[in-house]
Amino acid sequence: MAAAIAMASLLSHGCSSSTLKPSLLSSVFPKRRICLHSHHHHHHHHQRAALVGRGILVRCFSSSSSFKFPRFSFNQNETDSSFCFRECAFSIALAIGLVTGIPTLGWSAYASQAGPVLPDLSVLISGPPIKDPGALLRYALPINNKAIREVQKPLEDITDSLKVAGVKALDSVERNARQASRALNQGKSLIVSGLAESKKEHGKELLDKLAVGMEELQQIVEARDRDAVATKQKELLQYVGGVEEDMVDGFPYEVPEEYSSMPLLKGRATVDMKVKVKDNPNVENCVFRIVLDGYNAPVTAGNFVDLVERHFYDGMEIQRADGFVVQTGDPEGPAEGFIDPSTEKIRTIPLEIMVVGDKTPVYGATLEELGQYKAQTKLPFNAFGTMAMARDEFEDNSASSQVFWLLKESELTPSNANILDGRYAVFGYVTENEDFLADVKVGDVIESIQVVSGLENLVNPSYKIAG
């Protein structure tokens, strides 16, 4: 039965890239062309319908299929059809193997004594993945306060409650609101005691605003004003996230000495990326708000903020937009990364991945290479607009300036059961206007990226501040 479901999902999505493991693929297809056309069309059909319903018609995308996770372009002359057929067949075989455990395509060559190559079935079906970037960022904070999480969870559940049509949804929203209010009242002293001393007064102010907002949500429900619920929910969750950030007391660990002199983001920062979208009458300028998470990726996020402050990305074109990712960061000239003027060499950073339950990130190796097949990443590739570093697939520590945003959500595969988690360093999420990433095309121009908050968390900046 499970195998049939996996097969059905694959066939309904065309050649779904989410079943392809790069390390496995590299031995089968030396020059990969991931065929995404069917899946791409299917995905955008739903997005188009959703946006037309809001009175906005935006869905202009490139049909380029030359996707790369590494920084290098692949040969454009290979025929799509033969590779599509071979890779679809490979995907389906791989999916059957994922669910049934049948050995496929000589996997034993990749096995190690530490365990199987891929996560077992229990990991694959362990609950629905969190797709909301705000929720992912809240859960990624280095805190352990159960009381505030018990307020957060029912407020987030309002999203699912609102999927019910009409005012019937309000019955579920009312239950969510009551549960959150009860958790806040019962857990308030535990929440306050979890606040960092230096942030306690600010945290208490947010808790007071949260309590008032909860009452306003109750009034919205009583007035049967369904349309006002989502806006109020977002406001309340921002208060919750603020309280949770006020629980973080300084930076929670020491970055390894070999990386400690690099630009580091010891905390979080928010940037606005303004993109000039060409040839689309419905979308001209898009401003994407991105939250960068230095708690879980201080080296990766610090490198990016440092490049932003150097205006490295300003005026740069989008270099890949194939329905699966949007990618940029390859400067003009032969270099494929940022050349540090002080050394006249490309500045590279290590692969950096934080595992749930660990206090510090792992550096310089994929989770698969470390034998951590069941490990969950603190920053998973679950959200549309997940931001990560591109690198040479065969060199873990080759990332420099090239970044990509994922144009998918994790649907049937929870964290770490896709091809990206544990292999590429996530360091942030697009939190506003992420849907419009699907309209960005090759040749569109990044007019600017600006830090709007959190620059004070950047230590060891290598850029020179004018004046």
Contacts in CASP RR format, 6 or more apart in sequence:
PFRMAT RR
TARGET T0000
AUTHOR 0000-0000-0000
METHOD contacts of the structure
MODEL  1
MAAAIAMASLLSHGCSSSTLKPSLLSSVFPKRRICLHSHHHHHHHHQRAA
LVGRGILVRCFSSSSSFKFPRFSFNQNETDSSFCFRECAFSIALAIGLVT
GIPTLGWSAYASQAGPVLPDLSVLISGPPIKDPGALLRYALPINNKAIRE
VQKPLEDITDSLKVAGVKALDSVERNARQASRALNQGKSLIVSGLAESKK
EHGKELLDKLAVGMEELQQIVEARDRDAVATKQKELLQYVGGVEEDMVDG
FPYEVPEEYSSMPLLKGRATVDMKVKVKDNPNVENCVFRIVLDGYNAPVT
AGNFVDLVERHFYDGMEIQRADGFVVQTGDPEGPAEGFIDPSTEKIRTIP
LEIMVVGDKTPVYGATLEELGQYKAQTKLPFNAFGTMAMARDEFEDNSAS
SQVFWLLKESELTPSNANILDGRYAVFGYVTENEDFLADVKVGDVIESIQ
VVSGLENLVNPSYKIAG
2 99 0 8 1.000
2 100 0 8 1.000
2 121 0 8 1.000
2 125 0 8 1.000
3 96 0 8 1.000
3 99 0 8 1.000
3 100 0 8 1.000
5 99 0 8 1.000
6 95 0 8 1.000
6 96 0 8 1.000
6 98 0 8 1.000
6 99 0 8 1.000
6 412 0 8 1.000
7 92 0 8 1.000
7 95 0 8 1.000
7 96 0 8 1.000
9 16 0 8 1.000
9 95 0 8 1.000
9 412 0 8 1.000
10 16 0 8 1.000
10 19 0 8 1.000
10 91 0 8 1.000
10 92 0 8 1.000
10 95 0 8 1.000
11 92 0 8 1.000
12 42 0 8 1.000
13 38 0 8 1.000
13 39 0 8 1.000
13 42 0 8 1.000
14 38 0 8 1.000
14 39 0 8 1.000
14 42 0 8 1.000
14 88 0 8 1.000
15 34 0 8 1.000
15 35 0 8 1.000
15 36 0 8 1.000
15 37 0 8 1.000
15 38 0 8 1.000
15 39 0 8 1.000
15 84 0 8 1.000
15 87 0 8 1.000
15 88 0 8 1.000
15 91 0 8 1.000
16 39 0 8 1.000
16 91 0 8 1.000
17 34 0 8 1.000
17 36 0 8 1.000
17 39 0 8 1.000
17 67 0 8 1.000
17 91 0 8 1.000
17 324 0 8 1.000
17 419 0 8 1.000
18 408 0 8 1.000
18 410 0 8 1.000
18 413 0 8 1.000
18 418 0 8 1.000
18 419 0 8 1.000
19 91 0 8 1.000
19 94 0 8 1.000
19 95 0 8 1.000
19 98 0 8 1.000
19 419 0 8 1.000
20 34 0 8 1.000
20 87 0 8 1.000
20 90 0 8 1.000
20 91 0 8 1.000
20 94 0 8 1.000
20 419 0 8 1.000
21 94 0 8 1.000
21 117 0 8 1.000
21 118 0 8 1.000
21 419 0 8 1.000
22 69 0 8 1.000
22 393 0 8 1.000
22 419 0 8 1.000
22 423 0 8 1.000
23 110 0 8 1.000
23 368 0 8 1.000
24 94 0 8 1.000
24 105 0 8 1.000
24 107 0 8 1.000
24 110 0 8 1.000
24 117 0 8 1.000
25 32 0 8 1.000
25 87 0 8 1.000
25 90 0 8 1.000
26 32 0 8 1.000
26 393 0 8 1.000
26 394 0 8 1.000
27 109 0 8 1.000
28 86 0 8 1.000
28 90 0 8 1.000
28 105 0 8 1.000
29 83 0 8 1.000
29 86 0 8 1.000
29 87 0 8 1.000
31 74 0 8 1.000
31 75 0 8 1.000
31 78 0 8 1.000
32 67 0 8 1.000
32 74 0 8 1.000
32 83 0 8 1.000
32 87 0 8 1.000
33 65 0 8 1.000
33 66 0 8 1.000
33 67 0 8 1.000
33 74 0 8 1.000
33 78 0 8 1.000
33 80 0 8 1.000
33 83 0 8 1.000
33 84 0 8 1.000
33 87 0 8 1.000
34 65 0 8 1.000
34 67 0 8 1.000
34 87 0 8 1.000
34 324 0 8 1.000
35 65 0 8 1.000
35 80 0 8 1.000
35 83 0 8 1.000
35 84 0 8 1.000
35 87 0 8 1.000
35 88 0 8 1.000
36 65 0 8 1.000
36 67 0 8 1.000
36 322 0 8 1.000
36 323 0 8 1.000
36 324 0 8 1.000
37 63 0 8 1.000
37 65 0 8 1.000
37 84 0 8 1.000
40 61 0 8 1.000
40 322 0 8 1.000
40 323 0 8 1.000
40 324 0 8 1.000
43 323 0 8 1.000
43 407 0 8 1.000
43 408 0 8 1.000
44 59 0 8 1.000
44 61 0 8 1.000
44 323 0 8 1.000
44 438 0 8 1.000
47 59 0 8 1.000
47 435 0 8 1.000
47 438 0 8 1.000
48 57 0 8 1.000
48 59 0 8 1.000
51 57 0 8 1.000
51 58 0 8 1.000
51 59 0 8 1.000
51 435 0 8 1.000
56 282 0 8 1.000
57 282 0 8 1.000
58 280 0 8 1.000
58 282 0 8 1.000
58 283 0 8 1.000
58 436 0 8 1.000
58 439 0 8 1.000
59 438 0 8 1.000
59 439 0 8 1.000
60 279 0 8 1.000
60 280 0 8 1.000
60 282 0 8 1.000
60 283 0 8 1.000
60 439 0 8 1.000
60 441 0 8 1.000
61 321 0 8 1.000
61 323 0 8 1.000
61 438 0 8 1.000
61 439 0 8 1.000
61 441 0 8 1.000
62 321 0 8 1.000
62 322 0 8 1.000
62 323 0 8 1.000
62 441 0 8 1.000
62 442 0 8 1.000
64 320 0 8 1.000
64 321 0 8 1.000
64 322 0 8 1.000
64 442 0 8 1.000
65 80 0 8 1.000
65 322 0 8 1.000
66 73 0 8 1.000
66 74 0 8 1.000
66 76 0 8 1.000
66 320 0 8 1.000
66 322 0 8 1.000
67 320 0 8 1.000
67 322 0 8 1.000
67 324 0 8 1.000
67 325 0 8 1.000
68 74 0 8 1.000
68 320 0 8 1.000
68 327 0 8 1.000
68 390 0 8 1.000
69 390 0 8 1.000
69 391 0 8 1.000
69 393 0 8 1.000
69 404 0 8 1.000
69 420 0 8 1.000
69 423 0 8 1.000
69 424 0 8 1.000
70 390 0 8 1.000
70 391 0 8 1.000
70 392 0 8 1.000
70 393 0 8 1.000
70 394 0 8 1.000
71 330 0 8 1.000
71 336 0 8 1.000
71 337 0 8 1.000
71 390 0 8 1.000
71 391 0 8 1.000
71 392 0 8 1.000
71 398 0 8 1.000
71 400 0 8 1.000
71 402 0 8 1.000
72 336 0 8 1.000
72 392 0 8 1.000
90 105 0 8 1.000
93 104 0 8 1.000
93 105 0 8 1.000
94 104 0 8 1.000
94 105 0 8 1.000
96 102 0 8 1.000
96 104 0 8 1.000
97 103 0 8 1.000
97 104 0 8 1.000
98 118 0 8 1.000
98 124 0 8 1.000
98 417 0 8 1.000
99 121 0 8 1.000
99 124 0 8 1.000
107 117 0 8 1.000
110 117 0 8 1.000
111 117 0 8 1.000
112 371 0 8 1.000
114 371 0 8 1.000
114 373 0 8 1.000
115 371 0 8 1.000
115 373 0 8 1.000
116 373 0 8 1.000
117 368 0 8 1.000
117 373 0 8 1.000
118 373 0 8 1.000
118 417 0 8 1.000
119 373 0 8 1.000
119 374 0 8 1.000
119 416 0 8 1.000
119 417 0 8 1.000
120 374 0 8 1.000
123 374 0 8 1.000
123 414 0 8 1.000
123 416 0 8 1.000
123 417 0 8 1.000
124 413 0 8 1.000
124 414 0 8 1.000
124 417 0 8 1.000
125 414 0 8 1.000
126 414 0 8 1.000
127 414 0 8 1.000
128 414 0 8 1.000
129 380 0 8 1.000
129 382 0 8 1.000
129 409 0 8 1.000
129 410 0 8 1.000
129 411 0 8 1.000
129 413 0 8 1.000
129 414 0 8 1.000
129 415 0 8 1.000
130 136 0 8 1.000
130 139 0 8 1.000
130 382 0 8 1.000
131 382 0 8 1.000
131 383 0 8 1.000
131 384 0 8 1.000
131 409 0 8 1.000
131 410 0 8 1.000
132 156 0 8 1.000
132 159 0 8 1.000
132 383 0 8 1.000
133 291 0 8 1.000
133 383 0 8 1.000
133 385 0 8 1.000
133 386 0 8 1.000
133 429 0 8 1.000
133 430 0 8 1.000
133 431 0 8 1.000
133 434 0 8 1.000
134 237 0 8 1.000
134 291 0 8 1.000
134 429 0 8 1.000
134 431 0 8 1.000
135 156 0 8 1.000
135 237 0 8 1.000
136 379 0 8 1.000
136 380 0 8 1.000
136 382 0 8 1.000
136 383 0 8 1.000
136 429 0 8 1.000
137 268 0 8 1.000
137 291 0 8 1.000
137 293 0 8 1.000
137 428 0 8 1.000
137 429 0 8 1.000
137 431 0 8 1.000
138 152 0 8 1.000
138 237 0 8 1.000
138 240 0 8 1.000
138 241 0 8 1.000
138 244 0 8 1.000
140 293 0 8 1.000
140 295 0 8 1.000
140 296 0 8 1.000
140 354 0 8 1.000
140 378 0 8 1.000
140 379 0 8 1.000
141 241 0 8 1.000
141 244 0 8 1.000
141 245 0 8 1.000
141 247 0 8 1.000
141 248 0 8 1.000
141 295 0 8 1.000
142 248 0 8 1.000
142 252 0 8 1.000
142 295 0 8 1.000
142 296 0 8 1.000
143 244 0 8 1.000
143 247 0 8 1.000
143 248 0 8 1.000
145 190 0 8 1.000
145 191 0 8 1.000
145 194 0 8 1.000
145 244 0 8 1.000
145 247 0 8 1.000
146 190 0 8 1.000
147 183 0 8 1.000
147 186 0 8 1.000
147 187 0 8 1.000
147 188 0 8 1.000
147 190 0 8 1.000
147 191 0 8 1.000
148 191 0 8 1.000
148 240 0 8 1.000
148 243 0 8 1.000
148 244 0 8 1.000
148 247 0 8 1.000
150 183 0 8 1.000
150 187 0 8 1.000
151 180 0 8 1.000
151 183 0 8 1.000
151 184 0 8 1.000
151 187 0 8 1.000
151 191 0 8 1.000
151 210 0 8 1.000
151 240 0 8 1.000
152 237 0 8 1.000
152 240 0 8 1.000
152 241 0 8 1.000
152 244 0 8 1.000
154 175 0 8 1.000
154 176 0 8 1.000
154 177 0 8 1.000
154 179 0 8 1.000
154 180 0 8 1.000
154 183 0 8 1.000
155 176 0 8 1.000
155 180 0 8 1.000
155 233 0 8 1.000
155 236 0 8 1.000
155 237 0 8 1.000
155 240 0 8 1.000
156 237 0 8 1.000
157 176 0 8 1.000
158 173 0 8 1.000
158 176 0 8 1.000
158 177 0 8 1.000
158 229 0 8 1.000
158 230 0 8 1.000
158 233 0 8 1.000
159 230 0 8 1.000
159 233 0 8 1.000
160 172 0 8 1.000
161 169 0 8 1.000
161 172 0 8 1.000
161 173 0 8 1.000
161 175 0 8 1.000
161 176 0 8 1.000
162 169 0 8 1.000
162 173 0 8 1.000
162 226 0 8 1.000
162 229 0 8 1.000
162 230 0 8 1.000
163 169 0 8 1.000
164 172 0 8 1.000
166 226 0 8 1.000
167 224 0 8 1.000
167 226 0 8 1.000
169 226 0 8 1.000
169 229 0 8 1.000
170 221 0 8 1.000
170 224 0 8 1.000
170 226 0 8 1.000
170 229 0 8 1.000
173 221 0 8 1.000
173 229 0 8 1.000
174 218 0 8 1.000
174 221 0 8 1.000
177 214 0 8 1.000
177 217 0 8 1.000
177 218 0 8 1.000
177 221 0 8 1.000
180 214 0 8 1.000
180 236 0 8 1.000
181 214 0 8 1.000
181 218 0 8 1.000
184 191 0 8 1.000
184 207 0 8 1.000
184 210 0 8 1.000
184 211 0 8 1.000
184 214 0 8 1.000
188 207 0 8 1.000
191 207 0 8 1.000
191 243 0 8 1.000
192 200 0 8 1.000
192 204 0 8 1.000
192 207 0 8 1.000
194 247 0 8 1.000
195 203 0 8 1.000
195 204 0 8 1.000
195 243 0 8 1.000
195 246 0 8 1.000
195 247 0 8 1.000
196 246 0 8 1.000
196 247 0 8 1.000
196 248 0 8 1.000
196 249 0 8 1.000
196 250 0 8 1.000
197 249 0 8 1.000
198 249 0 8 1.000
199 245 0 8 1.000
199 246 0 8 1.000
199 247 0 8 1.000
199 249 0 8 1.000
200 246 0 8 1.000
202 246 0 8 1.000
203 242 0 8 1.000
203 243 0 8 1.000
203 246 0 8 1.000
206 239 0 8 1.000
206 242 0 8 1.000
206 243 0 8 1.000
206 246 0 8 1.000
207 239 0 8 1.000
207 243 0 8 1.000
209 239 0 8 1.000
210 236 0 8 1.000
210 239 0 8 1.000
210 240 0 8 1.000
210 243 0 8 1.000
213 232 0 8 1.000
213 235 0 8 1.000
213 236 0 8 1.000
213 239 0 8 1.000
214 236 0 8 1.000
216 232 0 8 1.000
217 229 0 8 1.000
217 232 0 8 1.000
217 233 0 8 1.000
217 236 0 8 1.000
220 228 0 8 1.000
220 229 0 8 1.000
220 232 0 8 1.000
221 229 0 8 1.000
245 268 0 8 1.000
248 267 0 8 1.000
248 295 0 8 1.000
250 266 0 8 1.000
251 266 0 8 1.000
251 267 0 8 1.000
251 295 0 8 1.000
251 298 0 8 1.000
252 295 0 8 1.000
252 359 0 8 1.000
253 359 0 8 1.000
253 360 0 8 1.000
254 260 0 8 1.000
254 360 0 8 1.000
255 264 0 8 1.000
255 298 0 8 1.000
255 299 0 8 1.000
256 360 0 8 1.000
256 363 0 8 1.000
259 299 0 8 1.000
259 349 0 8 1.000
259 350 0 8 1.000
259 363 0 8 1.000
260 460 0 8 1.000
261 460 0 8 1.000
262 299 0 8 1.000
262 302 0 8 1.000
262 303 0 8 1.000
262 349 0 8 1.000
262 460 0 8 1.000
263 302 0 8 1.000
263 303 0 8 1.000
263 305 0 8 1.000
263 306 0 8 1.000
263 458 0 8 1.000
263 459 0 8 1.000
263 460 0 8 1.000
263 461 0 8 1.000
263 462 0 8 1.000
264 294 0 8 1.000
264 298 0 8 1.000
264 299 0 8 1.000
264 302 0 8 1.000
264 458 0 8 1.000
264 459 0 8 1.000
264 460 0 8 1.000
265 292 0 8 1.000
265 294 0 8 1.000
265 297 0 8 1.000
265 298 0 8 1.000
265 301 0 8 1.000
265 302 0 8 1.000
265 304 0 8 1.000
265 305 0 8 1.000
265 457 0 8 1.000
265 458 0 8 1.000
266 294 0 8 1.000
266 298 0 8 1.000
266 457 0 8 1.000
266 458 0 8 1.000
266 459 0 8 1.000
267 293 0 8 1.000
267 294 0 8 1.000
267 295 0 8 1.000
267 298 0 8 1.000
267 454 0 8 1.000
267 457 0 8 1.000
268 291 0 8 1.000
268 292 0 8 1.000
268 293 0 8 1.000
268 294 0 8 1.000
268 295 0 8 1.000
268 454 0 8 1.000
268 457 0 8 1.000
269 291 0 8 1.000
269 292 0 8 1.000
269 294 0 8 1.000
269 301 0 8 1.000
269 305 0 8 1.000
269 451 0 8 1.000
269 453 0 8 1.000
269 454 0 8 1.000
269 455 0 8 1.000
269 457 0 8 1.000
269 458 0 8 1.000
270 289 0 8 1.000
270 290 0 8 1.000
270 291 0 8 1.000
270 292 0 8 1.000
270 451 0 8 1.000
270 452 0 8 1.000
270 453 0 8 1.000
270 454 0 8 1.000
271 289 0 8 1.000
271 290 0 8 1.000
271 292 0 8 1.000
271 305 0 8 1.000
271 308 0 8 1.000
271 449 0 8 1.000
271 450 0 8 1.000
271 451 0 8 1.000
271 452 0 8 1.000
272 287 0 8 1.000
272 288 0 8 1.000
272 289 0 8 1.000
272 290 0 8 1.000
272 449 0 8 1.000
272 450 0 8 1.000
272 452 0 8 1.000
273 287 0 8 1.000
273 288 0 8 1.000
273 290 0 8 1.000
273 313 0 8 1.000
273 446 0 8 1.000
273 448 0 8 1.000
273 449 0 8 1.000
274 285 0 8 1.000
274 286 0 8 1.000
274 287 0 8 1.000
274 446 0 8 1.000
274 447 0 8 1.000
274 448 0 8 1.000
274 449 0 8 1.000
274 450 0 8 1.000
275 285 0 8 1.000
275 286 0 8 1.000
275 287 0 8 1.000
275 288 0 8 1.000
275 318 0 8 1.000
275 440 0 8 1.000
275 444 0 8 1.000
275 445 0 8 1.000
275 446 0 8 1.000
275 447 0 8 1.000
276 284 0 8 1.000
276 285 0 8 1.000
276 444 0 8 1.000
276 445 0 8 1.000
276 446 0 8 1.000
276 447 0 8 1.000
277 283 0 8 1.000
277 284 0 8 1.000
277 285 0 8 1.000
277 286 0 8 1.000
277 436 0 8 1.000
277 439 0 8 1.000
277 440 0 8 1.000
277 441 0 8 1.000
277 444 0 8 1.000
278 441 0 8 1.000
278 443 0 8 1.000
278 444 0 8 1.000
278 445 0 8 1.000
279 441 0 8 1.000
280 439 0 8 1.000
280 441 0 8 1.000
283 436 0 8 1.000
283 439 0 8 1.000
285 447 0 8 1.000
286 433 0 8 1.000
286 436 0 8 1.000
286 439 0 8 1.000
286 440 0 8 1.000
287 432 0 8 1.000
287 433 0 8 1.000
288 430 0 8 1.000
288 432 0 8 1.000
288 433 0 8 1.000
288 434 0 8 1.000
288 436 0 8 1.000
288 437 0 8 1.000
289 430 0 8 1.000
289 431 0 8 1.000
289 432 0 8 1.000
289 433 0 8 1.000
289 452 0 8 1.000
290 387 0 8 1.000
290 428 0 8 1.000
290 429 0 8 1.000
290 430 0 8 1.000
290 431 0 8 1.000
291 428 0 8 1.000
291 429 0 8 1.000
291 431 0 8 1.000
292 301 0 8 1.000
292 302 0 8 1.000
292 304 0 8 1.000
292 305 0 8 1.000
292 387 0 8 1.000
292 427 0 8 1.000
292 428 0 8 1.000
293 301 0 8 1.000
293 379 0 8 1.000
293 427 0 8 1.000
293 428 0 8 1.000
293 429 0 8 1.000
294 300 0 8 1.000
294 301 0 8 1.000
294 302 0 8 1.000
294 427 0 8 1.000
294 457 0 8 1.000
296 354 0 8 1.000
296 361 0 8 1.000
296 378 0 8 1.000
296 379 0 8 1.000
296 427 0 8 1.000
297 352 0 8 1.000
297 353 0 8 1.000
297 354 0 8 1.000
297 361 0 8 1.000
297 379 0 8 1.000
297 425 0 8 1.000
297 426 0 8 1.000
297 427 0 8 1.000
297 428 0 8 1.000
298 352 0 8 1.000
298 361 0 8 1.000
299 349 0 8 1.000
299 350 0 8 1.000
299 352 0 8 1.000
299 363 0 8 1.000
300 349 0 8 1.000
300 352 0 8 1.000
300 389 0 8 1.000
300 399 0 8 1.000
300 425 0 8 1.000
300 427 0 8 1.000
301 427 0 8 1.000
301 428 0 8 1.000
302 458 0 8 1.000
303 347 0 8 1.000
303 349 0 8 1.000
304 403 0 8 1.000
304 427 0 8 1.000
305 451 0 8 1.000
305 455 0 8 1.000
305 458 0 8 1.000
305 461 0 8 1.000
306 458 0 8 1.000
306 461 0 8 1.000
306 462 0 8 1.000
306 463 0 8 1.000
307 313 0 8 1.000
307 338 0 8 1.000
307 401 0 8 1.000
308 449 0 8 1.000
308 450 0 8 1.000
308 451 0 8 1.000
309 451 0 8 1.000
309 455 0 8 1.000
309 458 0 8 1.000
309 461 0 8 1.000
309 463 0 8 1.000
309 465 0 8 1.000
310 463 0 8 1.000
311 448 0 8 1.000
312 329 0 8 1.000
312 331 0 8 1.000
312 338 0 8 1.000
312 401 0 8 1.000
313 328 0 8 1.000
313 329 0 8 1.000
313 446 0 8 1.000
313 449 0 8 1.000
314 446 0 8 1.000
314 447 0 8 1.000
314 448 0 8 1.000
314 449 0 8 1.000
315 445 0 8 1.000
315 446 0 8 1.000
315 447 0 8 1.000
315 448 0 8 1.000
316 328 0 8 1.000
316 329 0 8 1.000
316 331 0 8 1.000
316 445 0 8 1.000
316 446 0 8 1.000
317 328 0 8 1.000
317 442 0 8 1.000
317 443 0 8 1.000
317 444 0 8 1.000
317 445 0 8 1.000
317 446 0 8 1.000
318 326 0 8 1.000
318 327 0 8 1.000
318 328 0 8 1.000
318 440 0 8 1.000
318 441 0 8 1.000
318 442 0 8 1.000
318 443 0 8 1.000
318 444 0 8 1.000
318 445 0 8 1.000
318 446 0 8 1.000
319 327 0 8 1.000
319 328 0 8 1.000
319 329 0 8 1.000
319 330 0 8 1.000
319 442 0 8 1.000
319 443 0 8 1.000
320 326 0 8 1.000
320 327 0 8 1.000
320 328 0 8 1.000
320 404 0 8 1.000
320 442 0 8 1.000
321 327 0 8 1.000
321 440 0 8 1.000
321 441 0 8 1.000
321 442 0 8 1.000
321 444 0 8 1.000
323 407 0 8 1.000
323 438 0 8 1.000
324 406 0 8 1.000
324 407 0 8 1.000
324 408 0 8 1.000
325 404 0 8 1.000
325 405 0 8 1.000
325 406 0 8 1.000
325 407 0 8 1.000
326 404 0 8 1.000
326 405 0 8 1.000
326 407 0 8 1.000
326 437 0 8 1.000
326 440 0 8 1.000
327 390 0 8 1.000
327 402 0 8 1.000
327 403 0 8 1.000
327 404 0 8 1.000
327 405 0 8 1.000
328 402 0 8 1.000
328 403 0 8 1.000
328 404 0 8 1.000
328 446 0 8 1.000
329 337 0 8 1.000
329 401 0 8 1.000
329 402 0 8 1.000
329 403 0 8 1.000
330 336 0 8 1.000
330 337 0 8 1.000
330 401 0 8 1.000
330 402 0 8 1.000
331 337 0 8 1.000
331 338 0 8 1.000
331 339 0 8 1.000
331 401 0 8 1.000
335 346 0 8 1.000
336 346 0 8 1.000
336 400 0 8 1.000
336 402 0 8 1.000
337 346 0 8 1.000
337 347 0 8 1.000
337 400 0 8 1.000
337 401 0 8 1.000
337 402 0 8 1.000
338 346 0 8 1.000
338 347 0 8 1.000
338 400 0 8 1.000
338 401 0 8 1.000
339 345 0 8 1.000
339 346 0 8 1.000
339 347 0 8 1.000
340 346 0 8 1.000
340 347 0 8 1.000
340 462 0 8 1.000
342 462 0 8 1.000
346 400 0 8 1.000
347 400 0 8 1.000
347 401 0 8 1.000
348 397 0 8 1.000
348 398 0 8 1.000
348 399 0 8 1.000
348 400 0 8 1.000
349 389 0 8 1.000
349 397 0 8 1.000
349 399 0 8 1.000
349 400 0 8 1.000
350 363 0 8 1.000
350 364 0 8 1.000
350 396 0 8 1.000
350 397 0 8 1.000
351 363 0 8 1.000
351 364 0 8 1.000
351 365 0 8 1.000
351 366 0 8 1.000
351 391 0 8 1.000
351 396 0 8 1.000
351 397 0 8 1.000
351 399 0 8 1.000
351 424 0 8 1.000
351 425 0 8 1.000
352 361 0 8 1.000
352 362 0 8 1.000
352 363 0 8 1.000
352 364 0 8 1.000
352 425 0 8 1.000
352 427 0 8 1.000
353 361 0 8 1.000
353 362 0 8 1.000
353 366 0 8 1.000
353 367 0 8 1.000
353 377 0 8 1.000
353 422 0 8 1.000
353 425 0 8 1.000
354 360 0 8 1.000
354 361 0 8 1.000
354 362 0 8 1.000
354 377 0 8 1.000
354 378 0 8 1.000
354 379 0 8 1.000
355 361 0 8 1.000
355 362 0 8 1.000
355 367 0 8 1.000
355 372 0 8 1.000
355 375 0 8 1.000
355 376 0 8 1.000
355 377 0 8 1.000
355 378 0 8 1.000
356 375 0 8 1.000
356 376 0 8 1.000
356 377 0 8 1.000
356 378 0 8 1.000
362 370 0 8 1.000
364 396 0 8 1.000
364 397 0 8 1.000
365 396 0 8 1.000
366 396 0 8 1.000
366 422 0 8 1.000
366 423 0 8 1.000
367 373 0 8 1.000
367 375 0 8 1.000
367 377 0 8 1.000
367 416 0 8 1.000
367 421 0 8 1.000
367 422 0 8 1.000
367 423 0 8 1.000
368 422 0 8 1.000
368 423 0 8 1.000
369 396 0 8 1.000
374 416 0 8 1.000
375 416 0 8 1.000
375 422 0 8 1.000
376 415 0 8 1.000
376 416 0 8 1.000
376 421 0 8 1.000
377 415 0 8 1.000
377 416 0 8 1.000
377 421 0 8 1.000
377 422 0 8 1.000
377 426 0 8 1.000
379 386 0 8 1.000
379 426 0 8 1.000
379 427 0 8 1.000
379 428 0 8 1.000
379 429 0 8 1.000
380 386 0 8 1.000
380 410 0 8 1.000
380 415 0 8 1.000
380 416 0 8 1.000
380 421 0 8 1.000
380 426 0 8 1.000
381 388 0 8 1.000
381 406 0 8 1.000
381 410 0 8 1.000
381 415 0 8 1.000
381 418 0 8 1.000
381 420 0 8 1.000
381 421 0 8 1.000
381 424 0 8 1.000
381 426 0 8 1.000
382 409 0 8 1.000
382 410 0 8 1.000
382 414 0 8 1.000
382 415 0 8 1.000
383 406 0 8 1.000
383 409 0 8 1.000
383 429 0 8 1.000
383 430 0 8 1.000
383 434 0 8 1.000
384 406 0 8 1.000
384 407 0 8 1.000
384 408 0 8 1.000
384 409 0 8 1.000
384 430 0 8 1.000
384 434 0 8 1.000
384 435 0 8 1.000
384 437 0 8 1.000
385 405 0 8 1.000
385 406 0 8 1.000
385 407 0 8 1.000
385 429 0 8 1.000
385 430 0 8 1.000
385 434 0 8 1.000
385 437 0 8 1.000
386 405 0 8 1.000
386 406 0 8 1.000
386 426 0 8 1.000
386 428 0 8 1.000
386 429 0 8 1.000
387 403 0 8 1.000
387 404 0 8 1.000
387 405 0 8 1.000
387 426 0 8 1.000
387 427 0 8 1.000
387 428 0 8 1.000
387 429 0 8 1.000
387 430 0 8 1.000
388 403 0 8 1.000
388 404 0 8 1.000
388 406 0 8 1.000
388 420 0 8 1.000
388 424 0 8 1.000
388 425 0 8 1.000
388 426 0 8 1.000
388 427 0 8 1.000
388 428 0 8 1.000
389 399 0 8 1.000
389 402 0 8 1.000
389 403 0 8 1.000
389 404 0 8 1.000
389 424 0 8 1.000
389 425 0 8 1.000
389 427 0 8 1.000
390 399 0 8 1.000
390 402 0 8 1.000
390 403 0 8 1.000
390 404 0 8 1.000
390 424 0 8 1.000
391 397 0 8 1.000
391 398 0 8 1.000
391 399 0 8 1.000
391 402 0 8 1.000
391 424 0 8 1.000
392 398 0 8 1.000
399 425 0 8 1.000
405 430 0 8 1.000
405 437 0 8 1.000
406 420 0 8 1.000
407 437 0 8 1.000
407 438 0 8 1.000
410 418 0 8 1.000
415 421 0 8 1.000
416 422 0 8 1.000
430 437 0 8 1.000
END
